[in-house]
Every structure is written in structure tokens, then in C-alpha cells.
Amino acid sequence: MSLPQLAIFHTTSIPEEMFFEFKKLVSNEQLDFRIESREEDGPSAGIGWLLPTAVIVYIGKSYFDGFLKEMGKDHYALLKGGLKTLRSKLLGSEAPKVISISTKGKLSGDQSYSLLYSIMAEANGRLSFKLLLQREATEADYEEIISAFLSFLQDYHSGSLDSVGLELLQHARVSGRTLLLAFDLHSKSIKPIDPLPNEDANGA
């Protein structure tokens, strides 16, 4: 089965109606967009942020190097608008609560990023980017995060990523064909995140 250009994958505990506004904004006859559910995940084996979140927005490589080339920037703005509709539902105090429990019964130590919602983007056939989202991101923070990440993806797929960005990617740790990224609210830039949990590094 071919990969979609755009998709939302969610666990069965999250109602599909939550994504209808997003779907209405991004749907297009020429776009392969899907919403698919999956069963709840069991206890983790200590691989931290590499675990799938309850909701994943997926952006395929073909969205940037195929669909957008045909449709132009109009749909790019619609995608940004669709992503904005998800913040109030999936981040902040009103979002459903999700906790991570390891096979040893321990709670995940770092809860700064959302366990409920992340964005996955296909880099190439061998690598994917996973954008971690700050749980308490304000509306203004979230808009900055989304804009920066989509700009990063556009630059990556067009081969115009700057030397600083390329240097960071070349030295980032990749695990399970996934490179973790997050938006640094201080430097206002997308940066790689080490996938190894702090507790593993400390021998806990």
C-alpha cells in the first residue's frame, strides 16, 4: 500500500470527530488524505519519545515534492490552518490526559513534551522526522512551532536547508529510522532531540 500524502493516525480512545475541522480544511480531490485509528498501546519498553503518541499527524514526502508543486502555496496555508485547529484540542489544560508507564511500572521522567500529539514527516525512504510538541505551548508558541517546522520541511525537500540546519542533522542521533526534533522557544529554531531517556543515561 502506498503512503498517504497527509494523514491523521489516532488511538481508538480519541474520537474521530475531533479531526473533522482539520479534514474540512485540507481535503482536496487530488490529495491522498486519510484518518485511521489504531488500538491503544501497551506499556513501553523504555524508548521514551520514540513511542507513538495517541495522535500523529503524518506529512509524506510526496506532499511537498508532488502535491504542493501542483497546487501551489494555497494548500500550504490550508494545512497550517488545519494544524492550528488541533492545538486547543490536543495541547494545554483542556487536552485529554496521557501518561507513559514503562514495563517496570515507572512514569516517564520528562513530561515537557506531549504524549498525546506529535507530527511525523517523511524525510526519505529511510528516515522520518518526529516533531515533539510542548504540552503547555500557548497559541502564539504553537503557531511559531508549526510555521518553523513546515518551513524546515519545505527547505529540506527542496534542498535549500541552510548550512547550520544541515550540520545539526548530520550530527543528530537517529534511532529506529526516526530523528526527533523540537522547536527551541528561545532560539526560535528547529533542533534535534536526543532520543535516549535521561533515566537510561543515569542508569536508572
Protein Blocks (a to p, Z undefined) as FASTA:
>chain_A
ZZdfbdcdddfklcfklmmmmmmmmgcfkbccdddddddddddehiajmpccfbdcdddf
klmmmmmmmnommlmmmmmmmmmmmmmmmgcjkbccdddddfkopacfblmbcfkbccdd
dfblmbccdddddfklcfklmmmmmmmmmmmmmmmmnopacfklmmmmmmpcceehiacd
dddfklopacdddfbdfklmnoZZ
